């Protein structure tokens, strides 16, 4: 007999879809709305957290994989850059050191002109996430008249591999006067992609060519340093500066991309808060649904109490009903959220094809696709929060049902 609150609570839960009459139809509609809101809120919360986790992961791996964590440079360039790079590489916090030179210019191809940042570096390109199209010349094999362009930039120019492209370099100031711009013809040796904002502006040439164009014959503009702990890049940079001559300076990724990373973290919190409010609204609808259930079942509650049911037993009946609503809605929401997190990139790509518009352009955003990183800890947290809110929402209607006086109810039945 002690299990009858569980049995009756289950009956109340399953009876919601078989109601009849105008008032009961309204109650059924509110029940459907409440459960649907809970399902939608839980699913959205999981998908949003997965996408924000994806952006955080891509920022750490892909974007910071091609962007230097620290750049060391000095006015006039660095002469003994090979020895200096070897000395810096001996620091235990340093993962990689590359020499580089970059210079701004303009690319012209058949009347189409695009601004470009010309980069030359040691190594085999930009690092992690750097991929070459088929039939492209490897970066380390580039000749003195060859250049690699990112796919979006090549598309804007309308150029393909093998085309001749004119590079225009602004004249440098010397003795108060500016020299005339210089022009040089390069052969497009290949197309690369990083799927980051670098694809909009950075063209690659060999390091000697970049240094020559920048007026640094035999020298490099600076050193690109990658460290093991990206969030400790600035203290490491100061530590490296103490080992270098006084005329050296540095920039780190926090100066160039720090605002972007902070914006991602802030967006995650704000969007998470908004979706949490969606769940809270759904839980409020559950309160309304259970209150209407109590009103509808007043006669049944009075009969139960007349037969000897205690206040705690009646309380348990409605707690069971509310718990089953919460478990069912949360379970379905978690299922939809997990599926949505796995397929959100495909869904967005399909929508982009359908409407003919790209949602994320690397002209604006750091990457050009929707990433997703589903974490079991987030799924468990969302489920527990939804169940906890649902339990709190169940308390008031259950308490109200337990306080009903059978004599008062049966008098008007």
C-alpha positions in Angstrom: 0.0 0.0 0.0 2.9 2.3 0.5 3.5 2.5 -3.2 0.1 3.8 -4.1 1.3 7.5 -4.4 3.7 6.3 -7.1 0.9 4.4 -8.9 -1.6 7.3 -8.7 1.1 9.8 -9.7 1.9 7.8 -12.8 -1.9 7.6 -13.6 -2.2 11.4 -13.3 0.8 11.8 -15.6 -0.4 9.4 -18.3 -4.0 10.6 -18.1 -3.0 14.1 -19.5 -3.3 13.0 -23.1 -6.8 11.5 -22.7 -8.7 14.4 -21.3 -11.9 15.7 -22.7 -13.9 18.9 -22.4 -13.0 22.5 -22.9 -11.2 23.0 -19.5 -9.4 19.7 -19.8 -8.4 20.5 -23.3 -6.9 23.8 -22.1 -5.1 21.9 -19.3 -3.7 19.4 -21.9 -2.6 22.2 -24.1 -0.7 23.9 -21.2 0.8 20.5 -20.3 2.0 20.0 -23.9 3.3 23.6 -23.9 5.2 23.1 -20.6 6.8 19.8 -21.6 7.7 21.2 -25.1 9.3 24.2 -23.5 11.4 22.1 -21.2 12.5 19.9 -24.1 13.3 22.8 -26.3 15.2 24.7 -23.5 17.3 21.7 -22.5 18.1 20.9 -26.2 19.0 24.5 -27.0 21.2 24.8 -23.9 23.2 21.7 -24.8 23.6 22.8 -28.5 24.6 26.4 -27.5 27.1 25.2 -25.0 28.6 22.7 -27.5 28.9 25.5 -30.2 30.5 27.9 -27.7 32.9 25.1 -26.6 33.6 24.6 -30.3 34.5 28.2 -30.8 36.7 28.1 -27.7 38.5 25.0 -29.0 39.0 26.4 -32.5 40.3 29.6 -31.0 42.9 27.6 -29.0 43.9 25.1 -31.7 43.1 26.4 -35.2 43.4 30.2 -34.8 46.3 30.1 -32.3 47.8 27.3 -34.3 48.5 29.7 -37.2 48.9 32.9 -35.3 52.2 33.4 -33.4 51.7 33.5 -29.6 54.6 36.0 -29.3 56.4 38.2 -32.0 59.8 39.6 -31.2 61.2 42.3 -33.4 63.3 45.4 -33.6 63.6 48.4 -35.9 65.9 47.8 -38.8 65.5 44.0 -38.6 67.5 41.2 -37.0 70.9 40.2 -38.4 71.9 37.0 -36.5 68.4 35.7 -36.5 69.4 32.0 -36.7 71.6 32.1 -33.6 69.0 34.2 -31.7 66.2 31.7 -32.7 68.3 28.8 -31.5 68.9 30.5 -28.1 65.2 31.3 -27.6 64.2 27.8 -28.6 66.2 26.5 -25.6 63.7 28.1 -23.1 61.6 25.3 -21.6 58.3 27.2 -22.1 59.0 27.7 -25.9 57.6 25.2 -28.3 58.7 26.7 -31.7 60.6 29.6 -33.1 60.4 30.9 -36.7 62.0 33.9 -38.4 59.6 36.0 -40.4 59.3 39.1 -42.5 56.0 40.7 -43.6 55.3 43.6 -45.8 52.0 45.3 -46.9 51.2 45.6 -50.6 48.6 45.3 -53.3 47.9 42.4 -55.7 46.6 43.1 -59.2 45.2 40.6 -61.6 43.3 41.5 -64.8 42.1 44.8 -63.3 41.1 43.4 -59.9 43.0 44.7 -57.0 43.2 43.4 -53.4 45.2 44.6 -50.4 47.5 41.9 -49.1 50.0 41.2 -46.3 53.0 39.4 -47.7 54.6 37.0 -45.3 57.8 35.0 -45.5 58.8 32.6 -42.8 61.0 29.6 -42.0 59.4 26.2 -41.8 56.7 24.7 -43.9 53.9 27.3 -43.7 51.7 28.7 -41.1 51.6 25.6 -38.8 48.5 23.7 -37.6 45.5 24.0 -39.8 47.5 25.1 -42.8 46.5 23.0 -45.8 47.4 23.2 -49.5 45.2 22.5 -52.4 46.2 19.7 -54.8 48.9 20.5 -57.3 50.1 23.3 -55.1 53.9 23.9 -54.6 54.9 23.2 -51.0 55.8 26.4 -49.2 59.4 25.2 -48.6 59.9 24.7 -52.4 58.7 28.2 -53.5 60.9 29.9 -56.0 61.8 33.6 -55.9 59.0 34.5 -58.3 56.3 32.2 -56.8 53.5 33.0 -54.4 50.8 31.2 -52.4 47.4 32.8 -52.0 44.5 31.8 -49.6 41.5 30.5 -51.4 39.1 33.5 -50.6 41.7 36.0 -51.8 42.4 34.1 -55.0 38.6 33.8 -55.6 38.2 37.6 -55.2 41.0 38.2 -57.7 39.7 35.5 -60.0 43.1 33.9 -60.2 44.0 30.2 -60.4 47.3 28.3 -60.1 49.7 29.2 -62.9 48.4 32.7 -63.4 50.8 35.7 -63.3 49.9 38.2 -60.6 51.4 41.7 -60.1 52.5 42.7 -56.6 52.8 46.4 -55.9 54.8 47.5 -52.9 54.5 51.1 -51.5 57.8 53.0 -51.6 59.8 53.3 -48.4 60.6 56.6 -46.7 64.3 57.5 -46.9 65.8 60.9 -45.9 62.4 62.5 -45.6 61.3 61.4 -49.1 59.1 58.5 -50.2 60.4 56.3 -53.0 58.2 55.4 -55.9 56.1 52.1 -55.5 57.8 49.0 -56.9 56.1 46.2 -58.9 57.0 42.6 -59.3 55.3 39.8 -61.2 54.7 36.5 -59.3 53.4 33.2 -60.5 50.6 31.8 -58.4 52.1 28.5 -57.3 49.2 27.2 -55.3 46.2 27.8 -53.0 46.1 27.3 -49.3 43.5 27.5 -46.6 43.5 27.8 -42.8 39.7 28.6 -42.4 40.6 31.6 -40.3 40.7 35.3 -40.8 44.3 34.9 -42.3 42.6 33.6 -45.4 41.4 37.1 -46.3 44.7 38.9 -46.4 48.0 36.9 -46.0 49.9 35.8 -49.0 53.0 33.6 -48.7 56.4 34.0 -50.3 59.8 32.7 -49.4 61.6 34.4 -46.5 64.4 35.8 -48.6 61.9 37.3 -51.1 59.9 38.9 -48.3 63.0 40.4 -46.7 64.1 41.7 -50.1 60.8 43.4 -50.7 60.9 44.9 -47.2 64.4 46.3 -47.8 65.9 43.9 -45.2 68.5 42.1 -47.4 70.1 39.3 -45.3 67.9 40.2 -42.3 64.5 39.3 -41.0 61.8 41.5 -39.4 61.4 39.4 -36.3 60.8 36.0 -34.7 57.5 34.2 -34.3 57.4 32.2 -31.0 54.9 29.6 -30.0 54.7 28.5 -26.3 53.2 25.6 -24.5 50.8 27.7 -22.3 49.2 30.3 -24.5 47.6 32.0 -21.5 51.1 32.6 -20.1 52.4 34.1 -23.3 52.9 37.6 -22.0 55.0 36.7 -18.9 57.1 34.4 -21.1 57.6 37.3 -23.6 58.9 39.6 -20.8 61.1 36.8 -19.7 62.5 36.4 -23.2 63.0 40.2 -23.5 65.4 40.2 -20.5 67.6 37.9 -22.5 67.7 40.2 -25.6 69.2 43.6 -26.3 67.2 46.6 -25.2 66.1 47.6 -28.7 63.8 44.5 -28.9 60.1 44.8 -28.5 57.2 42.2 -28.6 53.6 41.7 -29.3 51.5 38.8 -28.2 48.3 37.1 -29.3 46.3 38.8 -26.5 47.0 42.1 -28.2 45.9 40.9 -31.6 43.2 38.4 -30.7 42.6 38.8 -27.0 39.4 40.9 -27.5 38.1 38.1 -29.8 38.7 35.5 -27.2 37.1 37.5 -24.4 34.1 38.2 -26.7 33.7 34.4 -27.2 33.7 33.8 -23.4 31.3 36.7 -22.8 28.9 35.4 -25.6 29.0 32.0 -24.1 27.8 33.4 -20.7 25.2 35.7 -22.2 23.7 33.1 -24.5 23.8 30.5 -21.8 21.9 32.9 -19.5 19.2 33.5 -22.2 18.7 29.8 -22.8 18.6 29.2 -19.0 15.7 31.8 -18.9 14.0 29.7 -21.6 14.2 26.7 -19.3 12.9 28.8 -16.3 9.9 29.9 -18.4 9.2 26.3 -19.3 9.4 25.4 -15.6 7.0 28.2 -14.7 4.5 26.7 -17.3 4.9 23.3 -15.4 3.8 25.1 -12.2 0.7 26.4 -14.0 0.0 23.0 -15.4 0.3 21.3 -12.1 -1.9 23.9 -10.4 -4.6 23.3 -13.0 -4.2 19.6 -12.4 -4.7 20.1 -8.6 -7.9 22.1 -9.4 -9.1 19.5 -11.8 -8.4 16.6 -9.4 -9.8 18.2 -6.3 -12.6 15.6 -6.1 -10.1 12.8 -6.4 -7.9 14.3 -3.8 -10.8 14.6 -1.4 -11.8 11.0 -1.9 -8.2 9.8 -1.3 -8.1 11.8 2.0 -11.5 10.4 3.0 -10.2 6.9 2.5 -7.3 7.7 4.8 -4.5 9.2 2.6 -2.3 11.5 4.6 -1.1 14.9 3.6 2.4 13.5 2.8 0.9 10.8 0.6 -1.0 13.4 -1.5 2.1 15.5 -1.6 4.0 12.4 -2.9 1.4 11.8 -5.6 2.0 15.2 -7.2 5.7 15.1 -6.6 5.8 11.8 -8.6 3.7 13.4 -11.4 6.0 16.5 -11.5 9.1 14.3 -11.4 7.9 12.2 -14.3 7.2 15.3 -16.3 10.7 16.6 -15.5 12.5 13.3 -16.3 10.6 12.8 -19.6 11.1 16.4 -20.8 14.8 16.4 -19.7 15.5 13.0 -21.3 13.9 14.0 -24.6 15.7 17.4 -24.5 19.1 15.8 -23.8 18.5 13.4 -26.7 17.6 16.2 -29.1 20.5 18.3 -27.8 23.1 15.6 -28.2 21.9 14.9 -31.8 21.7 18.6 -32.6 25.3 19.1 -31.3 26.6 16.3 -33.6 24.8 17.6 -36.7 24.7 21.4 -36.1 27.5 22.0 -38.6 25.8 19.9 -41.3 22.5 21.6 -40.6 24.0 25.1 -40.9 25.9 24.1 -44.1 22.6 22.8 -45.6 20.9 26.0 -44.7 23.7 28.0 -46.3 23.2 26.1 -49.5 19.5 26.4 -49.3 19.4 30.2 -48.8 22.6 30.9 -50.8 24.2 32.9 -47.9 27.1 32.2 -45.7 26.4 32.7 -42.0 30.0 33.1 -40.9 32.3 35.0 -43.2 36.0 35.2 -42.4 35.8 38.9 -43.3 34.0 39.3 -40.0 34.5 36.2 -37.9 37.7 34.3 -37.0 36.5 31.1 -38.7 34.1 30.3 -41.5 32.2 27.3 -40.1 30.1 26.4 -37.0 32.3 24.2 -34.7 30.8 21.9 -32.0 32.5 20.4 -29.0 30.0 18.3 -27.0 31.2 17.7 -23.4 29.5 15.1 -21.1 30.0 17.5 -18.1 27.9 20.1 -19.8 25.1 17.6 -20.7 25.1 16.4 -17.0 25.0 19.9 -15.7 22.1 21.0 -18.0 20.1 17.8 -17.1 20.7 18.3 -13.3 19.8 22.0 -13.5 16.6 21.2 -15.4 15.6 18.4 -13.0 16.4 20.6 -10.0 14.3 23.5 -11.3 11.5 21.1 -12.2 11.5 19.7 -8.6 11.3 23.2 -7.1 8.4 24.0 -9.5 6.6 20.9 -8.3 6.7 21.7 -4.6 4.1 24.5 -4.5 1.3 22.6 -6.5 2.0 19.5 -4.4 1.9 21.4 -1.2 -1.4 23.1 -2.3 -2.9 19.7 -3.1 -1.9 18.3 0.3 -3.6 21.2 2.2 -7.0 20.6 0.5 -9.8 19.9 3.1 -11.9 17.0 1.9 -15.1 18.2 3.6 -14.9 21.6 1.9 -14.3 20.0 -1.5 -17.0 17.3 -1.3 -19.6 19.8 -0.1 -19.5 21.4 -3.6 -19.0 18.3 -5.7 
